[in-house]
Amino acid sequence: MAIIFAFFLFTWYGGLMFQSGFHHRYAAHAQYELTPFKEKLMFVLSWIFMGPNYLSPYGYGVMHREHHAFPDTEKDPHSPKYDKNVFNMMWKTKVHYSAISNETLQVEERFTKGVPRWDAFDKFGRGWFSRLMWGVLYVWFFYTFVPEGQAWLWALLPLTLFMAPIHGAIINWGAHVYGYTNFKVNDTSKNLLPFDFLMWGESYHNNHHKLGGSPNFGGQRWHEIDPLYLVMLFAHKVGFIKLKRVEPIFKKKD
């Protein structure tokens, strides 16, 4: 049983670490610099850790820039304000993201400029062969390690197979409907968790919408610790990345 829970936590936190650290903070917001080799390495690591949930950093980055440009308007790719429920919102998000990634949607140049691209790898990572391969491996893992008499653990399998949409729903719906605010902004963004043990700092959504260029999503209150920013500070210190802005962990006190 322990190994199944460990695998679930690996897919949750491992996949989200790269989605937040590479797709969001690098591809969309360019909060740090990478060498060309390291950038391609991050593509590959994202594919390994996200597995069947791999997302194109280009498609994600462009769509997220649109979200910041048009928050809670009809042009927002995902907004609870214009969708009747979370499932409707996530399907619209999926269609919009796919159109960007497949270049069937014309996008303003300001949203595409500087977003990392590796088209050949993205085509492979988002392709059915890759997703099916990961899906078979995940099913084999559960088949091998779910103990006899513990069939309920199979309920975790669909969560691992659809982890990225779940993460997206938590933030793009939950952090616009529930939570608290530190800043008055022209949208419904909220901080979903007072201590973000779940989403690598992503749940400090109101802070992020106010300070989009800041690599530290937390730090506005004593309890707001952005775990991924701590990882980024370490990566910056050892020279793997080069942060464009190095900020204190706590920006101010209550």
Secondary structure as UniProt FT lines:
FT   HELIX           2..9
FT   HELIX           10..14
FT   HELIX           15..18
FT   HELIX           19..28
FT   STRAND          32..33
FT   HELIX           36..50
FT   HELIX           51..53
FT   HELIX           57..69
FT   TURN            71..72
FT   TURN            74..75
FT   HELIX           80..82
FT   HELIX           86..101
FT   TURN            102..103
FT   HELIX           109..112
FT   TURN            113..114
FT   HELIX           119..125
FT   HELIX           128..145
FT   TURN            148..149
FT   HELIX           151..156
FT   HELIX           157..161
FT   HELIX           163..169
FT   HELIX           170..174
FT   HELIX           175..177
FT   TURN            200..203
FT   HELIX           205..210
FT   TURN            212..213
FT   TURN            222..223
FT   HELIX           227..237
FT   TURN            238..239
FT   STRAND          242..243
//
